[in-house]
Amino acid sequence: MATRDVLRRQIQGTQTLRSVVQTMKALATVRIGQVRRAATALDASVATLELAFQALLRTRPDLAAFPGPADDGAWAAIAVGSDHGLCGPFNDRLARFAAGRFERLARTAGPPRLLVAGRRLRPRLALLGYDAERTEHLPAGVDATDVAVARLLDRVEAWQAEHAVGRVLVLHHVPTTGVGYRPEATQLLPLDVAWLRELRDRPWPTPCLPLAGVDDERLLRGLVRQHLAHVLARAFAASQAAENAARLAAMEAAERNVDERLAQLRHAADLERQNAVTAELLDVQAAWVAAGDG
């Protein structure tokens, strides 16, 4: 049985570990709140972007009729994982989901050009046979999202110019109720023609249409880039909220394990203390008996 000094050190170490776990739980909870507020702000900007598309499409309805890419054309994917650990099977689940989606599309269009955001996801995808041509770090905070999104948009434009990529998917987790999450695939390109046509046919809220200060083609390119930036920023926000939900769930499980271990150590310490007291009492009794016999 462990000595009292050993048990005392083990209890102190376990209590320190419990404090670390509680701190990480608090940080994950705060981070979830920050990311969800950012996602709410992004959703609020959708209305303005849709109005801009709607105004352009009312004057140029032909822009909503462009064809999509061929089923056997070049395509690419952006998979958003995590840069940090302690989030359970977060990256493994996304890797399996992405591999299943890639396998179906690769039957007609070949393997994708793949970019991974989050260094812990890349080795999981490589084990499944999908090695990324590039890895990007995730934004360290909400304020750094714009820079990360701009880098991804530059990569998408390079794919289009150098490899005639017509279809781009974004694969990421989204949070569900509580601390749950699930994988999701979002089509970044081409734009959803049904969405564009719905915007074109939607009633304009005022009697007058706004006038554009630039030509229609340039305005369309700017709106498309802004829309793509919004989709990527929303994917980052959803993935980070899901990642912190996964980390919170992992820390809650770790806290239960630490509490169980702490209870075991305290019980062992109580037994050791009781055994020591019993031994001392037996020694006193034995000495008293020996003195009486003498």
C-alpha positions in Angstrom: 0.0 0.0 0.0 1.3 3.5 -0.8 2.6 5.5 2.1 0.9 8.6 3.4 3.5 10.9 1.8 3.1 9.3 -1.6 -0.7 9.5 -1.3 -0.5 13.1 -0.3 1.6 14.0 -3.3 -0.8 12.0 -5.6 -3.8 13.9 -4.2 -2.1 17.2 -4.7 -1.2 16.4 -8.2 -4.7 15.2 -9.0 -6.2 18.4 -7.5 -3.8 20.4 -9.7 -5.0 18.5 -12.7 -8.6 19.1 -11.8 -7.9 22.8 -11.7 -6.4 22.7 -15.1 -9.4 20.8 -16.5 -11.8 23.3 -14.9 -9.8 26.2 -16.5 -10.0 24.5 -19.9 -13.7 24.0 -19.5 -14.2 27.7 -18.7 -12.1 28.7 -21.7 -14.0 26.4 -24.0 -17.3 27.9 -22.7 -16.1 31.4 -23.3 -14.8 30.6 -26.7 -18.2 29.0 -27.7 -19.9 32.2 -26.7 -17.5 34.4 -28.7 -17.8 32.3 -31.9 -21.6 32.1 -31.7 -21.8 35.8 -31.4 -19.6 36.1 -34.5 -21.8 33.7 -36.4 -24.9 35.7 -35.4 -23.2 38.8 -36.8 -22.3 37.0 -40.0 -25.9 35.9 -40.4 -27.1 39.4 -40.0 -24.9 40.5 -42.9 -26.6 38.0 -45.2 -29.6 40.2 -45.7 -27.5 43.1 -47.1 -25.6 40.8 -49.4 -28.8 39.3 -50.7 -30.2 42.7 -51.4 -27.2 43.6 -53.5 -27.5 40.4 -55.5 -31.2 41.0 -55.9 -30.8 44.5 -57.2 -28.2 43.3 -59.7 -30.3 40.4 -60.9 -33.4 42.5 -61.4 -31.4 44.6 -64.0 -29.4 41.6 -65.3 -31.6 38.5 -65.0 -29.4 36.6 -67.4 -26.7 36.4 -64.7 -28.9 33.8 -62.8 -28.8 31.4 -65.8 -25.2 30.4 -66.0 -24.5 26.6 -66.2 -22.8 24.7 -63.5 -19.6 22.7 -63.8 -19.5 19.3 -65.6 -19.8 16.3 -63.3 -16.4 15.0 -64.6 -14.6 18.4 -64.3 -11.8 19.3 -62.0 -12.8 19.9 -58.4 -11.3 20.8 -55.1 -12.1 20.6 -51.4 -11.3 22.6 -48.2 -11.5 20.6 -45.0 -11.6 22.5 -41.7 -10.3 20.6 -38.7 -8.4 21.8 -35.6 -4.9 23.0 -34.8 -5.1 21.8 -31.2 -6.0 18.6 -29.4 -8.0 17.6 -26.4 -11.2 17.6 -28.5 -12.0 13.9 -28.7 -12.7 12.3 -32.1 -13.3 15.7 -33.7 -10.8 15.3 -36.5 -11.3 11.6 -37.0 -15.0 12.0 -37.5 -14.5 14.8 -40.1 -11.8 12.8 -41.9 -14.1 9.7 -42.3 -16.9 12.0 -43.5 -14.7 13.7 -46.0 -13.2 10.5 -47.3 -16.7 9.1 -47.9 -17.7 12.2 -49.8 -14.4 12.3 -51.8 -14.9 8.6 -52.8 -18.3 9.2 -54.3 -17.2 12.3 -56.3 -13.9 10.7 -57.4 -15.7 8.0 -59.3 -16.6 10.5 -62.0 -14.3 13.5 -61.5 -11.1 12.0 -60.1 -9.4 12.9 -56.8 -9.8 16.4 -55.5 -7.2 19.1 -55.0 -7.3 19.3 -51.3 -6.5 22.1 -48.8 -6.7 21.4 -45.1 -7.2 24.1 -42.5 -6.0 22.8 -39.2 -2.8 20.8 -38.9 -4.3 17.9 -36.8 -6.7 16.9 -39.6 -4.1 16.4 -42.3 -2.5 13.2 -41.0 -6.0 11.7 -40.5 -6.9 12.3 -44.1 -3.5 11.0 -45.2 -4.2 7.7 -43.5 -7.4 7.4 -45.5 -5.5 8.0 -48.8 -6.1 11.8 -49.2 -3.0 13.9 -48.8 -3.5 17.7 -48.9 -1.4 19.8 -51.2 -1.4 22.6 -48.6 -2.2 23.1 -44.9 -3.4 26.4 -43.4 -3.5 27.3 -39.8 -6.9 28.2 -38.4 -7.5 31.9 -37.3 -6.3 32.3 -33.7 -9.4 34.5 -33.0 -12.4 36.1 -34.5 -10.4 39.2 -35.5 -8.0 37.0 -37.6 -10.8 35.3 -39.6 -10.6 37.9 -42.4 -7.0 37.2 -43.1 -7.5 33.4 -43.1 -10.5 33.8 -45.4 -8.5 36.0 -47.8 -5.8 33.3 -48.1 -8.4 30.6 -48.9 -10.0 32.8 -51.5 -6.6 33.4 -53.2 -6.1 29.6 -53.3 -9.6 29.1 -54.8 -8.8 31.6 -57.5 -5.4 29.9 -58.2 -7.2 26.6 -58.6 -9.6 28.1 -61.1 -6.8 29.8 -63.1 -4.3 27.0 -63.0 -6.4 23.8 -63.0 -9.8 24.9 -64.3 -11.5 23.9 -61.1 -15.2 24.5 -61.3 -16.5 22.9 -58.1 -15.2 23.6 -54.6 -16.6 21.9 -51.4 -16.0 23.0 -47.8 -16.2 20.2 -45.2 -16.5 21.2 -41.6 -18.3 20.4 -38.3 -21.3 22.3 -37.1 -22.5 22.4 -33.5 -25.8 20.8 -32.6 -27.7 20.8 -29.3 -25.7 20.8 -26.1 -22.1 19.9 -26.7 -22.8 17.8 -29.8 -21.6 18.4 -33.3 -21.9 16.8 -36.8 -20.0 17.0 -40.1 -21.4 19.0 -43.0 -20.4 19.6 -46.6 -21.1 23.1 -48.1 -20.8 23.9 -51.8 -18.6 27.0 -52.2 -18.6 26.9 -56.0 -20.5 27.1 -58.2 -23.1 29.4 -56.8 -26.5 27.8 -56.2 -28.5 28.7 -59.4 -31.8 28.1 -57.5 -30.8 30.6 -54.9 -29.9 33.2 -57.5 -33.2 32.7 -59.3 -35.1 33.0 -56.1 -33.4 36.3 -55.4 -34.1 37.5 -58.9 -37.8 36.7 -58.5 -38.1 38.1 -55.0 -40.2 41.3 -54.7 -38.0 44.4 -54.3 -38.9 46.1 -50.9 -39.0 49.7 -52.3 -40.4 51.4 -55.4 -36.9 52.4 -56.6 -33.8 50.3 -57.5 -30.4 51.4 -56.4 -27.9 52.5 -59.1 -24.5 50.8 -59.3 -21.4 53.0 -59.7 -19.5 50.3 -61.6 -20.2 48.0 -64.5 -22.4 44.9 -63.9 -19.6 42.4 -64.5 -17.3 44.0 -62.0 -20.0 44.3 -59.5 -20.9 40.7 -59.9 -17.3 39.6 -59.3 -17.2 41.7 -56.1 -20.5 40.3 -54.9 -19.4 36.7 -55.6 -16.2 37.2 -53.7 -18.0 38.7 -50.8 -20.5 35.7 -50.8 -17.6 33.2 -50.9 -15.9 35.1 -48.0 -19.1 34.9 -46.0 -19.5 31.1 -46.6 -15.9 30.5 -45.5 -16.1 32.7 -42.5 -19.4 31.0 -41.5 -17.6 27.6 -41.9 -14.8 28.7 -39.7 -17.2 30.0 -37.0 -19.3 26.8 -37.1 -16.2 24.6 -37.0 -14.6 26.5 -34.1 -17.9 26.4 -32.1 -18.1 22.6 -32.7 -14.4 22.2 -31.8 -14.9 24.0 -28.5 -18.1 22.0 -27.8 -16.1 18.8 -28.4 -13.3 20.1 -26.1 -15.9 20.9 -23.5 -17.4 17.4 -23.7 -13.9 15.9 -23.4 -13.1 18.1 -20.4 -16.3 17.1 -18.7 -15.4 13.5 -19.2 -11.9 14.2 -17.9 -13.3 16.0 -14.9 -15.4 13.0 -14.0 -12.4 10.7 -14.3 -10.3 13.0 -12.1 -13.0 13.2 -9.5 -13.3 9.5 -9.4 -9.5 9.2 -9.1 -9.4 11.8 -6.4 -12.1 10.0 -4.4 -10.1 6.8 -4.7 -6.9 8.5 -3.4 -8.7 10.1 -0.5 -10.3 6.8 0.4 -6.8 5.2 0.3 -5.4 8.0 2.4 -8.2 7.5 5.0 -7.5 3.8 5.1 -3.7 4.5 5.5 -4.4 6.9 8.3 -6.8 4.5 10.0 -4.2 1.7 9.7 -1.5 3.9 11.2 -3.8 4.8 14.1 -4.7 1.2 14.6 -1.0 0.1 14.5 -0.2 2.8 17.1 -3.0 1.6 19.4 -1.9 -2.0 19.0 1.7 -0.9 20.0 0.4 0.9 23.0 -1.7 -2.1 24.0 1.2 -4.5 23.5 3.4 -2.2 25.6 0.8 -2.0 28.4 0.4 -5.8 28.4 4.1 -6.3 28.5 4.4 -3.9 31.4 1.7 -5.6 33.3 3.3 -9.0 32.9 6.6 -7.6 34.2 
